[in-house]
Amino acid sequence: MRRPGAPASWIWWRMLRQVLRRGLQSFCHRLGLCVSRHPVFFLTVPAVLTITFGLSALNRFQPEGDLERLVAPSHSLAKIERSLASSLFPLDQSKSQLYSDLHTPGRYGRVILLSPPGDNILLQAEGILQTHRAVLEMKDGRNSFIGHQLGGVVEVPNSKDQRVKSARAIQITYYLQTYGSATQDLIGEKWENEFCKLMRKLQEEHQDLQLYSLASFSLWRDFHKTSILARSKVLVSLVLILTTATLSSSMKDCLRSKPFLGLLGVLTVCISIITAAGIFFITDGKYNSTLLGIPFFAMGHGTKGVFELLSGWRRTKENLPFKDRIADAYSDVMVTYTMTSSLYFITFGMGASPFTNIEAVKVFCQNMCVSILLNYFYIFSFFGSCLVFAGQLEQNRYHSIFCCKIPSAEYLDRKPVWFQTVMSDGHQQTSHHETNPYQHHFIQHFLREHYNEWITNIYVKPFVVILYLIYASFSFMGCLQISDGANIINLLASDSPSVSYAMVQQKYFSNYSPVIGFYVYEPLEYWNSSVQEDLRRLCSGFTAVSWVEQYYQFLKVSNISANNKSDFISVLQSAFLKKPEFQHFRNDIIFSKAGDESNIIASRLYLVARTSRDKQKEVIEVLEKLRPLSLSKSIRFIVFNPSFVFMDHYSLSVTVPVLIAGFGVLLVLILTFFLVIHPLGNFWLILSVTSIELGVLGLMTLWNIDMDCISILCLIYTLNFAIDHCAPLLYTFVLATEHTRTQCIKSSLQEHGTAILQNVTSFLIGLVPLLFVPSNLTFTLFKCLLLTGGCTLLHCFVILPVFLTFFPPSKKHHKKKKRAKRKEREEIECIEIQENPDHVTTV
């Protein structure tokens, strides 16, 4: 019947929503019937797939060997600049160049020698020289380019020439000449291994010095070390999740308790992950440590479907055949689970798109898409079959644990108390008026009898509003302090030599930036005074190692005039570059000869910037300031250092996947605004997901978590995790027909609160072992996922139950409908009870 005043378009939208919803429910009902009629088939097919792909995963396992390919932006200007610099000044032509690692780090060994507190490293010359000689005498060593730096320097007071009084540390770098040859690269790798062993040996011999070593393969080794350290902890996490799922699915009622279903549900998710891993390795995928988060991500979504199906089974009528109960549970649960799984696939699919500029994020998202698809298939097939067998046992009154026939009540009365406790099916506790024996489940009982009344109490609501205001203010404050995580140390094992080396280097060698190559790639009139002034202006603020400045100084001291091209190049080639102290500048100038005339077609300089403790941020600022000048000035140049490959637009590269995923979720929810269930449900879902996402983002910033590839993946997961848990609660609320909003939210919590609490609790408990993995990567993963689970739990059980009682949708029209029906019934049927209670007259 059309409601008075309702527009026709609204009626059509409502009818369309009902048709779509009932169509989806009908499809899921048929799916449930199909699974219940063929459980062996749906149990066997996933098992065969897991065995097939799982064995292939073991045979084809291969780690990723290129760390730069994984964590550096795939498409960046820095890589183009490196190619140009390498083509102008090949590394194999810089045989005597101190800064020969300006194009690529190549093979190298570095060591920092640190004196005890209060001592002077300059007085430890004998130990330094012994270390240096030991390195040069190593077997399979090659000619090395040796650079040195002093750290923790104290200058002589009032010294005009900045004389050094003392220093705390010295850094020595040994560059190997491999030139990209495969054979020399293998020799270089062997040399680096021997170098690290030698440093450990020398540390034992020199107790008065602390040695911190680093080689080119150290970052890759310590990045993959996280996976080795986390193996046992991941197994402990699995055991904890299995235990939590088993206990939370149990009841005192031995007939209706489902501990094995909780156990099998977690195992279902595990075998789907194994199958996804097998598909990944069959398609020539290479493992990296960031993929460590996939089991936790997939488990958080998969177990939600498991617990929702269990709750759906409990809501079905016990007097129905078990096949019909399975079909009813599927029609009740799988519609929402299908929608949330689709959103998982869309968001991670967008993260795997070409728009993503970080290869590690792209590989992770591709794996998550496969895991989500298999997760969904295994839940409705493998776990659905397990639910069929469990339902058949329940219908035939078999014990849920021992699988034996439950004796009658008369037989139990003659047995001891312990036997009655173990074999009781809850018949004695169930009253004749109680229609749902599953309400004895301890979580459901707690929510119904205690929590629902407490959270909807009028005196509790003001404190919840204050709590949300505090939550929102801290989240907003954190969102204003976001920092990018271009530092690769965030992904390494925390107790590794690379991290120790980086900490010491940051402390004692942060006063200057890395050596930046300044490449002039076009012919330039160096003899022109205006060009000379432009070069000085560009190099102002830097400590420069420049052939140009040295040449100008040479001309001035020698009193030589070179104001034209021929004189300038002639003196440069015949006098300046012939002197021994200036011969190393030959590698910094490229000459071309046309007949008898020579030209300078390209040259390079070296710049070092003065920095503070936050060296990386300042280097990025230097890069961003110099690049625009190369386009606006008359001098065409590029600047490059190998670290630029990791820093170049890193913050933009890591935030793009989250923005794309968030936009995808928002777009899907808006497009389905008038199609799925109820428009206000989507509206509340958008608000809830936004609040949770911003809360996690702000709080993780306040918890000193940078925006690296791991935290970005966790933020994408937060979008889906929030939808996974808020959507069933909100849609049940907007469709509820109780008289008041308070009664509707109580009904929603009673229907979905158990599954939400079971899943989030299992998810958070499974994260605990990550605390004991000594790795920055797992610390970041633990913090982000802990905030994700905590913020979602806060919204589902505290914020939404209170705020939904204040704001639309209104439930008054349901109340009016019921009153109208009652009034109509009273007018049609009137029962008159006379003095004799057995005499009833119907008029």
N, C-alpha and C positions, 0 to 999 in steps of 0.2 A: 504494500500500500504506500502510495507516495505521500511523503511528509508535506504538510501545508507550508508553502513559502519556499520549498526547495527548488532550485532551478533544474530544468530538464537535463542540462549538461552534467550537473553533479550526479544525478541519478544514473546516467549512462556510465560515468566514470566508476561509480560504485558497483554497478553491474559487471563492468569489465574486470574490476579487481576481484570480484567474487568468482567470476568464471575462471580467471587465471589461477586463483588460489585453489579452487576446487579441482581444476585440471591437474595441477601439480600434485595435490594430495591424492587424486585418483591414480596418477602414474606411480607415485611412491607406494600406494597401497598394492597395486599390481606387482610392483617390484618385490615387496615384502612377501606376497603370496608365492611368487616364483621362487624366491630363496627358501621359503618354508617347505615347498614341495620338492625341491631338488637340493637339499643341504649338502649331500656328498659331493656333487659336482662343484658347487661354489666353495667348498672346502678344499677340493683337490687342485683346482686350477691355480689359485694363488700359491699353494705350496710348491707346485711344479715350477712356476715362474721363479720363485725365490731360490730354489735349488739350482736352476739353470743359470740365472744371472749372478747368484751369489758365488758360485764356483768360478765363474769368469772374472769376477772382481778380484779374487785372490791371485789368479794367474796373470792379470793385466795391470796390476797395481804399479804405478809409476809416479814418483814425486815431481813436482814442478821445479825446474832448475834455474829459471830466470826470474829473480826477485824483482828486477826493474819492470819487466813485462806485467807483473801482477799488480804492484802497488803504485806505480807511477802513472800519471795520466796518459792514456793511449795516444791521444792526438793533442800535441802541445807545440807551441812555438819553439820551446827549448830544444826539442828533438830536431827540428829543422835547422836551428842555429848550430847544433852540434854537427850535423851533416855538412853544413857549409864550412864550418871551422876545420873539420877533418879533411875536406877536399882542398882547402887552401894550404893547410899546414899539416901534412901527414905526420903521424907519430914517429914513423921509422926514420924521418929526417932530422929528428930532434935528439940526436945521440948524446949530446952533452948539455941538454937543456934541463935546468933545475925544475921547472914547472911542466914537465912532460905529461902530467896527468890532467891537463886542462880539457882534453877532448873526452876521454873516458877514464875512469879510475884504473882499469886494467888490473894487472897483478901487482900487488904491493904488500909490504909488511910494515907495520907501524908499532912503535913502542914509546910509551911515556915512562920516564924514570922519575919517581917522586921521592923526595927526601923526607925524613921524619919531621914532624912539626917543630919549627924553630931552627932547623938546620938549613944550610945553604947548599944547593945542588952543585954550585960552581966549585965547591971544595971536595966534591966527590968525583973528580976528573978521572981518577984511576979506574973506578968502577964503570964509568961511562965508556971509557976507551976499551976496557976489556969486553964489554957487551958489544961494542961496535966491531971490534976485531973478530969476535966469535961469529957475528953475522956474516961478515965478508969472507970468512974461511969456510962457510958452510958448503957441503957437497952439493953439486949440481947448481951452484949459484951462477948468476950472470952479472954482467956489468950493471951496477946500481947507480941510480941518481939519488943523491942523499941531500935531504933538506932538514933543517933543524929549527926549532923554536924554543924560546924560553917562556915559562909560565910562572905566575905568581911573582912577578918582577917587582923589586923595590929599588928605586933610583936613588942616587946620591943627592942629598938635599942641596938645593941651590945650584945644581949642575947645569951649565948652559948647554952642553952637548949631550944631555940625558944619559949620563954614565950609569951603568948598572951596579948597584951595591950588592944585591943578592937576588937569588931566584929559588923558587920552591921546586920547580919541575922543568924537565927538558923533553921535547918530543922529537924523535928521529923517524924519518920515513925513508923506506927503501923501495924504489920503483923498479920493476923488472921489465926488460925489453922483450915482450912476447910478439908484438906487431900483428896479433890476430892469427898467427900460425897455430894449427891444431897441435902439432908436436911440441912446440915451445910452450903452448898453453898447458899441456899436461906436465911438462917439466916445471913450469911456474907453479902449478897446483901442488906438486910434490914439494917444491921449495917452501911454499907457504905452510904446509903441514909441519915440515921440519923446523921452520921458523917459530911456530907456536910451541912446539915441544922444547925447543932451545930456550925460549923465554921462561917456560915453567921450570926448567932445570936451573937457569941462572937466578931465578927468584929464590931457590933454595940455597944457592951459594952466597948470594948477597942479601943478608938479612937486614942490612942498614939501608937498603933501597927497596922501594916498591915498584914492581914492573907491571905495566898494563899493556897487553899486546892486542893487535888487531890486524887481520889480513882481509883480502878482498872477498874470500869465501865465508868469512866469519858471520856476516849478516844473514846469508842464506842458511848456514848451519844452525844458527841460533833461532832463526824463524821456524825451521822445521823441528827444532828441539821441543817446541811446545806440544806437538802431536805425540812425541815419545813420552813426555812427562805426563800427559793427560790420559794415557790409555787406561791405566788402572782406575783413575778417578771417574772416568766415564762409565766403567763397569760398576763402580760403587753407586753412581747416580742411578743406573738402571735398576740395581737391587733395591734402592730406596724407593724409587717410583713403583716398582712391583709390589713392595710391601705396603706402601700407602694405598695404592689402588685396591689391593686385596682386602685390607682392613676396612677401608671406607665403603666397600661393597658388601660387607658382612652385616648380618642381623642375628638376634637371639633366636629367631625363627629358623629352624634348620631346614624347612621346606622352601622358604622364600629368600633365604640368604643366597647371595651369588658371589662368593669370594673368588671362585675359579674364573668367573666371567671378567672380574676386574683384572685378574692375572693374565687371562688370554687376550683381553683388550690391549694391554701394554705390549704383549708379545706380537699382536697383530701389527701394531705400529712399527715395531722393531723389524719384522720381516719385510715390511713395505720399504723401510729405509735401506735394508740390505739389497733389495731388488733395484731400487733407484741407484744405489752405488754401482751395482753391476752394469746397468745401462750406461752410466757415466763413463766407466772404464772401457766398455766395449766400443764406445764412440771416441776412443783415443783421448779421453780426458786425463788430466794430470792432477794429482792430489796436492793441496796446499793447506796450511794450518787454519786458514779462515773457514774452511769447510767443517771445522770442528763444531760450529754452531748449528749445523743442519739437524743432527739428532734431537737437540733441545727444541728447535723451532718446530720440527715435524711432530714431536711428542706433544707439545702444547696444543696443537690443533687436533691431532688424532685422538688423544684421550678425551678431548671434549666431546667428540662424536660418540665415543664409547659410553661415557657417563650419561649423555643425553638419551641414548638408546635404552640404557638400563632404566632411567627415569621414565621414559615413554612406556616401557614394558610394565613398570609398577602402576602406571595410570590406567592400564587396560583392565577390563572386567575379567575377574577370575573364572566366571562361569562360562566364558567363551572357549572354544577349542584353541589349542596353542598356535595353530597356523593363522587363525583369525587375529589372535593377539599380536603375533609378529607383524601382520599386515597393518593393524591399527597403529602399532608403535612406529612403523616406517612412515605411515602417512602423517603422523603427528610430529616426527623429529626430522626426517630427511629433507623436508622442504627447506627449512631454515639452514640445515647443514649444507645442502647443495648451494644455497645462495652464498654462505660464508666461504665455502671452498672455492666458488667461482671468483669471489673477490680476492682471495689469496692468489689464485692463478693470474688474475689481471694485474695486481700490484707487482708481484715478482716478475711477471712477464714484461711489464714496462721497465723494471729494473734490469732485465736482460736485453733490452732493446739497444740499437746502435747509439741512442742518445747517452747511454752510460759510458763514461770516459775512463773508468777504473776497471781493469780486467778482472781483478779479484771479486769485485761486486757483481760483474756480469756473469762470471762463472758460478758464483754462489746462487744468484737468482735463477739461472738456468737449471741448476740442480734442485732448487726448491720447487720449481714448477713441476718437474718430473715427480718429486716426492709427494707433492700435494695431490696430483692425479692418481698415483698409486695408493696413497693414503685413503683417498675417497673410495677407490675400487675395493681395497682390502677391507675397509670398515663394513660396507654393505654386503660383501660376499663372504669373506673368511669369518669375520666376527659375527655377521648375521647368521651364518651356519652354526657357530658355537651357541648363539642365543636360541636357535631352534632346538638343538639337543638339550640345552638347559631347560627350555620351556616344556619339552616332552617329559623330562624327568620330573618337573614340578607337577605337571598334570597327572602323572601316574603315581604321585606321592612318594618320590624317592628322596633320600637324604641328599642335601646339596653338596656335602663333602665326602661322605662315605659311600654314596650311591647305593644305599640299601633301602629296602622298603621301610617306611615309617610305621611303627606299630600303632595300634588303636589306643584311644585314651584309657579304656579299661585295663589294657595290658600295662600301660605306663604307670597307672596308679598302684600297681603291685610291685613296682621296681624301686630301687634306691633313688635318692634325690639327684645324685650326679648323673645317673642314667636318664632321668626325666629331663634334666637340664640339657644334656647333649642331644637327645632325641625328640625334644618338644617342638611341635610345629606352630606354637603360639596360639593353639585353640583355646587354652584355658584363659589366656589374657585377653582374647578378643570377645567383646560384648556382642550381644545379638543385634544391637543397633549400629554397630560399626561396619561400614560397607567396604572400607579399604584397609586390610590388615597391614599393608606396606607402610602405613603411617607410623608403625613402631620402629622404623629405621631411625637410628639415633640422631642423625643430622636433620632429618625431616621433623622429628619430634622436637628437637631444640628450636628449629626455626618457627614451627607452628605454635608451640606453647610458650616460648620465652622471647625470642629475638623479634618476631614480627610485632608483638605488642609493645616492645620497648622502643624500637626505632620509629614507630608511628605515634609515640606518645607526644602530646603537644608541648611538654616541657623539655623534650630532647631536641626538638626541631631548631630552636634558636642556637644551640651549641653546634649543630651540624652546619648551619649557615655561617657561623663564625669560623668553623674549621675550614669550610670551602674558601672563604675569603683569604684565610692565611695560606692555604694551598695555592690559590690563584696568584697571590702577591709574590710568593717565593718563585713560582713558575715564571712569572713575568720578569722578575729580577734576574733569574738565570738566563732567560732567552736574550737578554741584553748583553750578556757576557760570553757569548759563544766564541770559541776559538778553534781554528782548524788544526787538524792533527797530522800535518805533513811530516812530522818527525817519525821516522821509521822505527825508532826505539820502542814506540807504543805497541809494536807487534811482536816483540822479541821476548824470549824467556828472561825473566827478571834477574835471575842469578847467573846469567851468561857473561862471558868475558866482554862481549860487545857492549852490553849495558854498563858494565864497570868502567870500561874505557871511555864511553860517552859521558858518563857522569864526571870523571876526572877532567876530561877535555873541556866540558862545559864550565867547570869550576875554575880552571887555571888558564885556559886558552880561549876565553870568550871575548877578549878585548879587541880582536881583529876578525874580520870576515875571512872566508876562504879566498884564495887567489882567484880573481876574476879576469878572464881573458877579454881584452878589448880589441876587436878585430875591425880594421878599416878595409873593406872589401872592394873599394873602387879607387882608381887613380886619384891622387890628391896633390895639390901644389904645396908641398911641405915648406918650400922656400918663401912662400907668401906670408907676410906678417899677420894678415887677418886670419889665415888658416892656423898659424901658430897660436894666435890668441884664442881661437875657438877650441883648439885642443887643450890649452891650459884651463879654459873655463870648464870643459867637460871633465877634466881630471881633478878639478878643485875639490877639496874635501876627501881625497883619497891619497894613500901612500902609493906612489906610482913607480914601477920598474919599467922605464921607457927608454928605448933607443933614441927617440926624438929628443928628449930632454938631455940625455947624455951627449948627443951629437951637437946640440946647440951650445952646451957648456964647453965641449971640445973646441968648437969654432971660436968661442969667445976667449978661451984661454990661449989658443994658438994665434989669435988675432988674424983669423982668416975670414975673408968676405965671401959669402955664397948666396947672393941675392937672386940668382937666376937658376934655371933648371940645370943647365950643363955643369956649372960650377958646383952646385949643390950635390949632384949625383957623382960627379968626378971625385970630389974630395971624400965623399962618403965611401966610395969603393976603394980608392987608392990609398987613403990615409987612415980614416977612422976604423974601418973594419979590419985593417991589417994589424992594428995594435993588439997584443995578447989579451989585455983586460977588456977589450970590446969585441973580441972575435965571436963570442957566444950570441951576439946580436944578429949574426948572419942568418940564423934560423927564423928570425922575426921579420925579415924583409923579403918580398918576392919581386925580383927584377924581371923585366922582359926587354928583349933587344930587337930593335927594328933597324937593320943596317948598322950604322955606327952609333946610333942613339939608344941610350938605355932609359927605361922608365920604371917607376915604382908602381906596380899595379895593386899591391896589397901589403899590409903590415899589421903587426899586433903589438899590443902593450899589455902590461899586467897591473891590475889595480887591487888594492887592499883597503877596505873601509874600516874605520874605527867603530866598534860596536859595544853594546853593554851586555848584560847577562842574557837577555833574550835575543841572542844572536840571530836565530833563524828568522824571526819576525822582521828584524831590521834588514836582513839580506833580501827578503822578499820585497820590502819597501824600496831598497836600492834598485832592484831589478825593475820594479814597476815605474820608477822615476826615469831610469836610463832609456828604456825602450821608446817612450814617446819622443825623446830627444833625437833618436836616430832617424825619425821621420820629419821632424821640424827643422833640424839643423842642416847646413850645407854639407856636413860630413856624414857619409853613409857608413854606419858601423853596426856591429852586433856585439853583445856581451854574453859570455857563457862560462859556466862552471858545471861540472857533472852533477852537483847537488841541485841545480836548477831544474833538472828533469823531474825530480820528485816534488819540487816546490811550485812549479809553474801552474798557476790557476788551480791549485789542489783544492782549495776551499769550494770553488765553484763546481769542480768535478765530483766531489763527494756529496754535495747537497742536491745536485740535479736528480739523482735517483729517487730521493725522498719526495722532492717536489713533484716529479712525474707520477710517482705512485699515489701520493695524496690527491693530485688532480684527477687521476684515474678513478679512485674511490669516490671522490666528490661527484664526478661526472656520472658514474653508474648510479649512485644514489639519487641524483637529481633526475636522471632520465627515467628511473623507475618510481619517481615521486608519486605519480598518480596511478601506478599500475600494481605495485606490490602491497598487498594487505591493507595498509592504511597510510595516507600521506604524513600524518603526524608522527607515525612510527619512524619514518625515514628522517623527518626533521629532528626528532629527539636523538636519533642515532648519529646524525651529523654533529650535533652539539656535543654529545658524549665523547665521540671519537676525537673531536678537536680538543676538548678539554684534557683528555688523557694524553694525547700526543704532545701538546704543549707542556703539560705537566712533566712528562718524562724528559722532554728536551731541556726544560729549565732546570729540573732537579739534577740531571746528570751533569750539567755544566757546573752547578754549585758543588758537585762531588768530584770536580777536577777531571772530568772525562772530555777529551778533545773530540772533534768531529773527524774521526778517521773512518776507514772502510768498515770496521766492525761496528762502531756505534751507528753508522748510517744504516747498515743492515738491520740492526736492532730497532731503529726507528721505523723502518718499513714494516717490520714484524709487529711493532706496537699497533699500527693502524689495523692490522688484521686481527690481532689478539683481542683488541677492544671490541671490534665488530662481532667477533666470535662469541663473546660473553654478554654483551649488552643487547644484541639484536633479539634473541629469544625472550629476554626479560621485557623489553620495550614492546615488542609486538603482542605478547600475551597481555600486557597492560592495556594497550589501546583497543584490543578486541574484547576485553572483559566486560561483562554485563552486570556486575554488581552495582549496588545503589550509589556507593561513594568511591572516590579515588582511593581512600585508605583501604577499603575492602578489596579494591582491584589490585593494589600493590601487594597486599598480603597474599592474595591468590597467586600473583606472579612469582613472588619469592617462594611460596610453597611448591609451585610447580617446577621452577627452574633453579631455585637456590641451592638445592642439594648437588646437582650436577656442576654448577659453577664453583661451589666451595670445594667439591672433590677434585676438580681439575686444577684449580689454581693452587690448592694445597700440595697436590702431587708435583706440580710444576715447580713451585718454590723449594720444596724439599729436595727435588732432584738437582737444584742448582748448588746446594751446599758444598758438595765435593770440589767444585771449581775453585773454591776459596783456597784449597790446599795445593793447587797447581802453581808453582812459582813462575808465572808468566804474565806479562802485561796484557797480552791478548785475552787470556781467560779472566783476568781481573775486570777488564772492560766488559766482557761478555756477561760476567756475573752481575756487575753493577747495573747494567742497562736492563737485563732481563728481570732482575729483582725489582727495579722501579716499574717495569712494565706490568708485572704481576701485582705489585702492591697498589699501583694507581688504579688498575682495573678492578681489583677487589674493593677498593675504597669507593669507587663510583657505583658498583653493582649493589653493595650492601649498605652504604651509608648515604651517599649524595643523591643518587636517583630515587631511592624510596622516600626521601623527604621532599625533594624538589617536585616530584611528580604529583604530590598531594597539593601543591600550590597552583600549578599551571595546567593549561589544557593538555589532553582532551577532557572535556566535561562529561560527567556521567549522569547528568540530570535527565536527559531524554530517556535513558534506560529506566530510571525511576518512574517517569511519567508513563511510559509504556506499561510497566507492571501495574501501576495504579489503575490505568484505564482497563486493562484486562480483568483486574480484580473487581472493579465496579460493574463491568459488563456481565461478569459471571454471577455477581450478587443479584443483578436485576433479572437474570434468566432463571436462576435456581435459588429458592428460598427454603431453608430447612426449619421446620417448626418442631421444637422438642416440647412435648407436653409433660404433665406431671409424672406419667409413667415413663421412665428412661428408655424402655424397650420399644415405645411406640413413637415412630417417626413418620410424619406426614410430609409428603413432597408436593409442593404446589407448582 
